[in-house]
Amino acid sequence: MSWKLLTTGAALAVAATALAGCAGGDTSANGHTTLTVSIDPGLDKGAVAAFTTRVKQFETANPGIDVRTQEFKWDATTFTAKLAGGTLPDVFTMPFTDGRGLIQRRQIADISGLVKAFPYFDKFSPQIAKAGEADDGGMWAVPISAYGQALHYNRTLFTQAGLNPDDPPITWDQVRADARQIAQRTGQAGYAEMTTDNTGGWILTTLDYAFGGRTEQLGGDHAKSTLDTPQMTAALQELHAMRWDDNSMGSNFLYDWNGINQDFAAGRVGMYVSGGANYGSLKAQNAIKPADYGVTALPLTGKDAGVLGGGTLAAVSATASDSVKAAAVKWIDFYYMQKQTNQDAAVADAKATADSGEVVGAPELPVFDKAQYDQRMTWIARYVNVPVKQMAPYTDKMFDQPLVPEPTKSTQQVYALLDTVVQKVLTDRNASIPAMLADAQLQAQALLDKS
């Protein structure tokens, strides 16, 4: 679900100029190559303005390339039809979970030879690079951002409830206790959970990992569903207890990503789980007050507990010509990667972003290593405009927590199955968790057998 987690900075990574364009760029009559780049439909004027500055810089540095735009939002269910119909942009982004499948089916262009020429190619984190690699190790899609899940909390509600916002919970027992106190003393939801549009399965999988479970077991090309486990049961029992015993989860049990962000920013939710870099979206799309915001490391419990992580890949359409592929890789390097690896590019990007009023410095996991991340933060320090100290409970631990990739087989379909499970637990006090998990595992296995 990483596309749901895009910060403003990451959202800009799928932006383009405000000028309309067509898909399938190529060399025009004047000898220029026209490159079509996707633009996210939800970007505000500030985000577009920041991008426009960068795209002009790119065209100046590459006078033979003209950048155009096409509105595009990743949807795995419609991708194949768009590919067949020639309506994809030349460069687009997608979540880690879909990379390997598209590569195996050759539904994106093989740009591995061009990408290998990047001066920083051998510095990619091996764990993160896998998401965009073919079986032979060639990088067909470039990882441009990565994330780990975190626990976001409203500092103002913590204060109103008599809790210390500088001492957020570090165990699930403390999450439950704090959620109950927030609900009792403020009347707002102490803790809320996403449940729709596959986000319910995404966050439930996050909790399963945090309790030491996994939703699938891989063996070669085969995957075994492992939904019906003590760890998944414990995660659901935790939600059931907060909902029915403590009455600390409010009254909305049909949250999607946008909806829970909106209510959290408005002060109606005390805590919820989402990607660690979510502040950018909360600020740009929901106008959260910086003083209200806090984020801390996801509590982990039990053997093998880990943090669900994912990210975003930049890819090139399989129908792109050689000249467009070359232009596309230059764009990926310039816009996505140099701001992480080159001081001048990092500063230029941060300045353009800050000047447009967008967020600079929201925490995110690097696609390289911690040293590179720290170096970049030093480069852009003067432009950082986020409440850094309020993010320290997360940033102080985000590199030390074990990162576990999202499930790789039939990911979104299994998440959809789990949406129903979470909804049932939160709306039916007598719902049988064992029966639901047994049924979900059978359905998930049927999906995995087809993948």
Secondary structure, 3 states (H helix, E strand, C coil): CHHHHCCHHHHHCCCCCCCECCCCCCECCCCCEEEEEEECCCCCHHHHHHHHHHHHHHHHHCCCEEEEEEECCCCHHHHHHHHHHCCCCCEEEEEHHHHHHHHHCCCECCCHHHHCCCCCHHHCCHHHHHHHECCCCCECCEEEEEEEEEEEEEHHHHHHCCCCCCCCCCCHHHHHHHHHHHHHHHCCECCCCECCCCHHHHHHHHHHHHCCCCCEEEECCEEEECCCCHHHHHHHHHHHHHHHHCCCCCCCCCECHHHHHHHHHCCCECEEEEECCCHHHHHHHHCCCHHHEEEEECCCCCCCCCEEEEEEEEEEECCCCHHHHHHHHHHHHHHHHHHHHCHHHHHHHHHHHHHCCCCCCCCCECCCCHHHHHHHHHHCHHHCCCCHHHHHHHHCCCCCCCEEECCCCCHHHHHHHHHHHHHHHHHCCCCCHHHHHHHHHHHHHHHHHHC
